[in-house]
Amino acid sequence: MPVINEAEVRGIVVGVFQENCYIIASPKTKEAIVIDPGDEPERVLELAKDMGVHIKLIANSHAHGDHILGVRGIQEKTEAPFLLHASEVPILEKGTKGMTDMLGRPDEPPPVPAGFVVENDVVSVAGLDLKVIHTPGHTPGSVSYYVNGLLFSGDTLFRGSIGRTDFEGGSYQQIMDSIISKLLVLPDDTIVLPGHQLETNVRQERLTNPFVLQTLS
């Protein structure tokens, strides 16, 4: 089991949209937070079992369907509270109907959040504290989570790219401001674990991400 900067972290790629779901746990207490369970909750739960950890919180970066399809299934098995930024509620209320229709599956609306995160909140389980960074642009309420040199960037920052801003509520100016003023100010060796594709680090994105370079030029 990988132990990165005193946290146990495992990722799993779920669903047809190849979304990265992460489980991060305290090595001491074995309590865990699952970030962005986008689909296939049974596989996510099996990963937690393999890690020997107990999911105590579900923390989402945003409410697009490819990031929330697995929330209900995990909550039903663990009773873990579901956390989200309040600005995502309009997206959440649209539910997953369009996506489940496309996938030919019955629509199961996501659960109502147990609480809402805001900038500089700390999302915690015993022995593990994740700082909330509000990073609007992909959606109004997109957030990233930072802990022990790890950044879970959702669909804001990717390796060599950025999240789409052509969805309802998206803003290119906002996402670039979020990336440059909030994420790339983190230490160079911060490991970036995005919502899709491969991991990267802050230094690499500051020096080589073409969207960043164009904005700063």
C-alpha positions in Angstrom: 0.0 0.0 0.0 1.6 3.3 -1.0 2.4 5.7 1.9 3.0 9.2 0.6 4.0 11.9 3.0 2.5 10.0 6.0 -0.8 9.3 4.3 -2.0 6.1 2.7 -3.2 6.9 -0.8 -4.7 4.6 -3.5 -6.4 5.7 -6.7 -8.8 3.8 -8.9 -10.1 4.7 -12.4 -13.9 4.3 -12.6 -16.6 4.6 -15.2 -16.7 5.2 -18.9 -15.3 8.7 -18.4 -12.2 7.2 -16.8 -12.5 9.3 -13.6 -9.9 9.1 -10.9 -11.3 8.3 -7.5 -8.9 8.4 -4.5 -9.0 6.9 -1.1 -6.7 8.7 1.4 -6.3 7.3 4.9 -4.4 7.8 8.2 -1.9 5.0 8.6 -2.4 5.1 12.3 -6.2 5.1 12.6 -7.2 3.5 9.3 -10.0 6.0 8.9 -10.3 7.2 5.3 -11.8 9.9 3.1 -12.9 9.0 -0.4 -12.5 11.8 -3.0 -14.8 11.9 -6.1 -16.4 8.5 -6.2 -17.5 8.9 -9.8 -18.9 5.4 -10.5 -18.6 1.7 -9.7 -19.0 2.1 -5.9 -18.5 -1.7 -5.4 -14.9 -1.4 -6.8 -14.2 1.6 -4.6 -15.5 -0.3 -1.5 -13.4 -3.3 -2.5 -10.3 -1.0 -2.7 -11.0 0.3 0.8 -11.3 -3.3 2.0 -8.0 -4.2 0.4 -6.4 -1.2 2.1 -7.9 -2.3 5.4 -9.4 1.1 6.0 -12.9 2.5 6.8 -14.4 5.2 4.7 -15.7 7.9 7.1 -16.2 10.9 4.7 -17.0 11.4 1.0 -15.5 14.7 -0.2 -16.2 15.8 -3.7 -14.4 18.4 -5.8 -17.5 19.2 -7.8 -20.9 17.8 -8.8 -20.6 16.7 -12.4 -22.1 13.3 -13.0 -18.8 11.6 -13.8 -17.7 12.5 -10.2 -20.8 11.6 -8.2 -22.4 8.5 -9.8 -20.8 6.4 -7.0 -21.6 8.6 -4.1 -25.0 6.9 -3.2 -23.6 3.4 -3.4 -20.7 4.2 -1.0 -22.9 6.1 1.4 -25.4 3.3 1.6 -22.7 0.9 2.7 -20.7 3.2 5.0 -23.1 5.9 6.1 -20.2 8.4 5.4 -21.3 12.0 5.2 -21.2 13.6 1.7 -19.5 17.0 1.5 -19.6 19.5 -1.4 -19.3 23.3 -2.0 -22.7 25.0 -1.8 -22.3 26.6 -5.2 -22.5 23.1 -6.7 -26.1 22.6 -5.5 -27.7 23.7 -8.8 -25.5 21.2 -10.7 -26.2 18.5 -8.1 -30.0 19.1 -8.3 -29.9 18.3 -11.9 -28.8 14.9 -10.7 -27.4 12.2 -13.0 -30.4 11.7 -15.2 -28.8 12.8 -18.4 -25.7 10.7 -17.8 -27.7 7.6 -16.7 -29.9 7.9 -19.8 -26.8 8.0 -21.9 -25.4 4.9 -20.2 -28.7 3.1 -20.3 -29.0 2.8 -16.5 -31.8 3.7 -14.1 -31.4 7.1 -12.6 -30.6 7.2 -8.9 -30.4 10.8 -7.7 -27.3 11.6 -5.6 -27.8 12.0 -1.9 -28.2 15.5 -0.3 -24.9 16.7 1.1 -24.5 16.5 4.9 -22.5 19.7 4.9 -20.9 22.3 2.6 -17.2 23.1 2.5 -15.7 26.6 2.0 -12.3 28.1 1.4 -9.8 27.2 4.1 -12.1 24.6 5.7 -10.4 21.5 7.0 -12.0 18.2 6.1 -11.0 15.7 8.8 -11.1 12.1 10.0 -9.0 10.9 12.9 -5.3 11.5 12.0 -5.9 13.2 8.7 -6.8 16.8 7.8 -7.4 18.0 4.2 -7.5 21.8 3.6 -10.2 23.0 1.2 -9.1 25.4 -1.6 -12.0 26.9 -3.5 -10.9 26.8 -7.2 -13.8 28.0 -9.3 -13.7 27.9 -13.1 -14.6 24.4 -14.2 -17.7 24.9 -12.1 -18.6 27.7 -9.7 -18.1 25.5 -6.6 -15.1 23.4 -7.7 -12.7 22.8 -4.8 -9.3 21.2 -4.5 -8.0 19.4 -1.4 -4.5 19.7 0.0 -2.8 17.6 2.6 0.8 16.7 3.4 2.2 17.8 0.0 -0.6 16.1 -1.9 -3.1 18.1 -4.0 -6.3 16.6 -5.2 -7.2 19.0 -8.0 -10.5 17.6 -9.3 -11.1 18.9 -12.8 -9.3 22.2 -12.3 -5.7 21.3 -13.1 -4.4 18.4 -15.2 -1.0 17.3 -16.4 -0.3 19.7 -19.2 -3.9 20.9 -19.3 -6.8 22.4 -17.5 -10.5 21.6 -16.9 -13.1 22.4 -19.5 -14.8 25.8 -19.0 -17.5 25.5 -21.6 -20.0 23.9 -19.3 -22.7 26.0 -17.6 -21.1 28.1 -14.9 -17.6 27.6 -16.3 -15.1 30.5 -16.7 -11.7 30.4 -18.3 -10.6 33.5 -16.5 -11.7 32.1 -13.1 -10.0 28.7 -13.7 -6.7 30.3 -14.7 -6.8 32.6 -11.7 -7.6 29.6 -9.4 -4.7 27.6 -10.9 -2.1 30.4 -10.8 -3.0 32.2 -7.6 -4.1 29.2 -5.5 -2.5 26.0 -6.8 0.8 26.9 -8.3 1.8 28.9 -5.2 2.0 25.5 -3.4 5.5 24.0 -2.9 7.2 22.8 -6.1 7.3 19.2 -5.0 3.5 19.1 -4.3 2.1 16.0 -6.0 -1.0 16.8 -8.1 -3.6 14.0 -8.2 -6.2 15.1 -10.8 -9.7 14.0 -11.6 -8.6 12.4 -14.9 -5.4 11.3 -16.5 -1.9 11.0 -14.9 -0.5 12.7 -11.8 1.9 15.6 -12.0 3.5 18.1 -9.7 3.3 21.8 -9.1 6.8 22.6 -10.5 6.1 20.8 -13.8 2.8 22.6 -14.3 4.3 26.0 -13.5 7.1 25.5 -16.0 5.5 23.5 -18.8 1.7 23.8 -18.7 0.8 25.6 -22.0 -2.3 27.3 -20.5 -0.3 28.6 -17.6 2.6 29.9 -19.9 0.1 31.6 -22.2 -1.6 33.3 -19.3 1.6 34.5 -17.8 3.2 35.7 -21.0 
